Amino acid sequence: MLGCIAAIGFARLWRFYAAPLAMLAFPAPGNQQSSIHRSLPVSVIIPARNEAARLPKLLESLHSQSCTPCEILVVDDGSTDGTADIALSYGCRVIEHQEADWSGKSAACYSGAQAASAEFLLFLDADAYLAPDALDYLYRRSRRGAVMSVQPYHYMEKAYEQLSLYFNLVALLGLDLGRRRNPFSTKLGFFGPCMLMDRKTYLESGGHRLVRESILEDMALGQAFASLKIPMYSIPHGNKIFFRMYAEGFMKLFNGWSKNMALGAQRSSLWTILIISSIVALSLKIPAELIRSIAGMDSALIILNVFFYVLFAVILHRAARRFGAFSLASCLCFPLLAFFFIVVLLRSMIMQLLHLPIDWRGRKVLIK
């Protein structure tokens, strides 16, 4: 039973990445032909707090686009590392959020949207970066009155970053993407690192002000949009949108995923939770059965369980390569990755239950 449910999850993932974008049943906003070499009616909004190390890569990629945005706004959320100076050196407009009683990413996004002038708003995290034709790729699939998002391809350089595998998998499955009839449609949220919508719809709905108290703004705002009947859809990264998360070290990764997991689990559908639970449970059951067969010295069972172990690792690797630079060696260590995922989830739930703060970008944040 666990295997069947897990297979449904992997099939959904495959369908999401393999489905032709022509299945999107609406025309783009007057841009059926490629908009290469044009200036697009897009304001790029980058919320940034102490992003001096990451911001240059994103800004360089934006300046290298085959089609250019109308403007690039960097919203400085109280940085102390020269983030604003770097943004200015790249010719960006630097915005400062003015509301003393509201801070964080959602506040920065809202301030940027208010200051923007273009018809469409593209929100990008500072750790993202784009291929030269990424803006064209995104804009040609935009739609007025709707929200589009992309989970960027997860680029990694250090071994500890491979621990993010199950979290990326859960993020994708958590939006119920990859359904047979509407593989790109979702009613559960959007991917915060890369989100595009028209400015009119954003401001009329209230935008990020709707979720000013939430630290997991993408899922909370997605649910608020769903309640307002605003359509949401996500498209694959197409090897055009990338990010490198938590490059600062293991503890940043540990705290970052701890900040998100418990809230994400609460807001997922029951069917999604069942799929994710089955994949995680299978990740622990398979090695447990292998150890049991080795202890029992049953050669036939050992061979059978080794086969299932390798098969699961290969399936996991083929899925993971869709959304990140995850190695086969890491996937062969899937029990450890699954165990780490459980530890982070339990930590997140305990911190939420006991109202314990977590240090995030120089602020104490409550998971609530």
N, C-alpha and C positions, 0 to 999 in steps of 0.2 A: 504493500500500500504506500509506504514512504517513497519507494522508487517511482511509482506511477505519478504521485503528486509532484515530486521533484522534477520529473520529466516534463510535466506540463509547464513548470516554471522556466526550464531551459528552452522549451519549444517557444514560449512567448518571447523570450529574449531573442532567439534566432529570428522569429517572425518580425519583430520590431526593426532589427537591423537589415533584414533582407527584403522587406516590403518596398515596392517602388514608390517613390515620392509622388508619382502620378495619382496614387490612391487618395491623396488629399483632395477632397471633393469641393474645392472652391478656387476661383481664380486669384492670382496675386493682384495687388493693388496697382494695376496699370503697368506692370512690369513683366509681361509674358516673355519679352525678349531680354537677353542678357543686358545688364546695366553696366557692364565693364567700361571703364574710363569715364563714367559719369560721377557727378556729385549726388549722393543719395539724400533724401529727406529724413535723415536719421541723426539723432543726438545720442552719442555714446556717453553713458553715465557710469563712472567708476567710483564706488564708495571705497574710501581708503583710510585706514588707520595704521600708521607706522609700516608703510608698504614701500619704503625707499629701496629695498633690495629686490623686490619683485616688479615694481611698476615699470622700469625701463624696458623690459622685454615686451610687455603688453603694448606700451606706447610706440615702440619701434615697429611692432607688427601692424599697428593701426596706421602708421605713416607709410607702410609699404603696401597698402591695399590697392588692388586694381581698380576699385571704385572707392571714392572717399566719402566719409561721413560729413554731415553739415557742420558738426562741431564735436569736440571732445571735452567733457566736463569731469573734472576730478573733484569729488567732494571730500574735503579734508576733515576727518572725524577726530579732531584733537590730537593729531600726530605730533611726536616729539623728535622725529628722526630725519627731518628735511624732506618729507614726502611732498609738501606743497612746492618747494623750490625745484624739485625734479620735474614735477608736472608743468611748472611754468617754463622750464628750460626746453620742454618739448612743444611749447606753444598752446598748451591746454588752458581752458578757463578753470580757475580754482574757486570752488564754492565752499563756504564755511556754514555748517548748520548752526542756526541761531537759537533754537529752543533749548533753554537750560535744563528743562525737566524731561527731555527726550533725547536719547543718544543711541549710538549703535548703528548697525547696517541699515535697518529699516528707516531710521531717521535720515541717514545720509542719502539713501535712494530717493526719498520723498523730496528732500531739498533740491537734489539734482533735477528731478522731474519738474519742479516748479520753475527752476531757472532755465530749463531747456526751451528751445524755440522750434525744433523740427517737428514734423508730423508724427514720426515714430521715435520711440525711446528704446535704446538697447542698453540694458544693464549688464555690466561685465564685472566679475570679481577681479581683483588686482593680480591674482596668481594665474589668470588665464592668458592665452596668447593665440594669435590667429594666423592661418595660412593666408597668402596674398589674395585669394578669391573668396575668403570667408564671408565678408560683408555682403558681397553679391549673392552668395549661396543663401544667406539668411533672409535678405530683403526680398528676393524673388519668391520666397515661400511665406511671406508675411500676409496678414489679413487684418483689415480694419475691424474693430469690435471683438477681437480675440487675443488670446495670449499664446505666444509660441516660446518654447524653451529648448535648450540643448544641454545634455550632460556631456561636458567635454571629454575628450580622450585623456586618460590619466597617464601622464608621462612621469617616469621615476628614474632616479639615479642611484639611490642608496638602498641597501638590503632591507632596512626596517620599513621602508615605504611599501614593500610588498604586503605588509600586514593589512593594508586597506582593501584587499580583494573582496572580502565578504561584505564590507560596508558599501562598496560600489555596486555590488550585485543586488544588495537589499534596496539601495536607492532607486535602481532601475525597476525592480519588481514592485517596489512600493507604490508606484504610480499606476499600476494596472495597465501598463502598456503592452502591446503585442497581441491584443485580442484579434480574433480572426476577421471580423468585419471592419473594425476601426483600430488598426494597430498603432496609430499615432495619437489617438484621442484619450484624454484622461479627465476625471472629475475630482482628483485627489490632491492636485498640487502642480508644481512645476519645478524645474531645476534652476535654483537661484544663481549659479555662476554665469549663466547666459540666458537672458530672458528679453524678449522683444514684444512690444505692444504699441498701439497708437496712443499718442499723448492724450487725446480727447477722452478715450475710454478710461484711461488710467486716472485722470484727474476727476472725471465725473463720478467714478466709483469710489473715490477716496484713496486709492492706491495703498501704499504701505502704512498710511495713517490708520487703516482698518486693523492693523496688527501691531500697533506700537508697543504692546506689552510682551510680544512673543520674541524668543530668541531663535526660533526655527521659522523664520519669516516666510520661506518659500512654500512650505506645506500649509501653514496657517493662512497665508494670503491666498493660496490656491483654493482652499476651502471657502474663504470669504468670496472669492470670485465665482465659485461654483454656486453659492447661495444666491448670487446676483444674476445667475444664468449667463455668465460670460464664458464663452467656449474656451477650452484650453487644449492644446495639443503640443506634442514634442516630436522633434525629428532627430535622426541620428547625427552624430558629429561629422560624418562624411570625411573623416581625416582632415578636417579644416579648422576645428576648434579644439584647443588643448588646455590643460592646466597641470601644474605640479603642486599638489597639496602637501602642506606640513613639511616643507623642506628644511625647517629649522631644527628638527630633531625628533626623537621618539616621544618625548613628553608633550610636545606640541600636537603630535598625532593622537596621542592618548587622550589629551584634554579635548581636542577638537571633535573627535568622534563621540566622546562621552557627553559632550554638550548636546548632541543631536539625537542619540539613539532612542532614549526612553520616550521622548515626545513623538518621534517618528512612528514608533510602534503603536502608540495610542491612537494615531490618526490614520492608520492603514486599515483597509477593509479586512474583514474576517477571512475571506478567501486568500488574500495576499499574505496575511499572517500565517495561514495554514501552509501555503507554498514555501515561505521562507523557513518556517519551523521544520518542515519536512527535509529541506536541503541541509539545514544545520544538523538535525538529528541523524540524517544519513551520513553526514561527515564524521560523526562520532561512532555510529553503529558499525560501519564498515571496518575501521581499524580494531574496534573491540572484538568483532567476530574473528578477525585475523589473529589477534593475540590469543583468543580462546582456542582456536584450532591448533596454533603452535604449541600451546600448553598441553593440549590433549594428544599431541604427536600423531594427528590424523593427516596423513600425506594428501589424501584426496581433498579434504576440506581446506588444507593449506593452499593447495594449487587453486582451488575455486575462489577462495577469499583474496588471494593475491591478484587473480584476474579481475575481480570486482573492484579492488583497490585501485589498480592501474586504470581500469576503465573509467571509474569516477574521476580520477585525476585528469585523464585526457579530455573527458567531457567538460570538466570545469575549466581546463586550460583553453579549449576551443571557445567557450563562452567568454572567458575573461579577456582573451585577446581582442574581443570586439570593443571593449570599453577601456582597456588599459594595457600598459606594457608589462603584464604579469608573466613571469617565466614559468616554464614547465617544472623547473626545480621547486619553485614555490608551491605550485599546484600539487606536486607530489607530497608536500608537507601540509596538505589540507586539514588534517586533524588539529594541528597547532594553530592554523589560521582561524578555524572554527572556534577553538577554545578561546582564543584571544577575543573574538567577536562576542562570545558569551560573557567574558570577564568585563568588557567595556559596557555591554548592555546592563549587566547587573550593577556595575558602578553607577551608571547613569540613573537607573531606577532608584538606588539607595540615596543618591544625592538629591534627587527630586523629592523622595519621600521625607527625608530629614531636613529639607530646605538648606542644604549645604551649598555654599558658593563655589564656583570654579573660576580659576584665573584664566581670563581670555583677553589677549592683546592689551594687557595692563589694566583690565577692569575686573572686578569681582562680579560674576554673573550667576544669578540664581536660575536653576533649571526648574521651570514651573509651567 
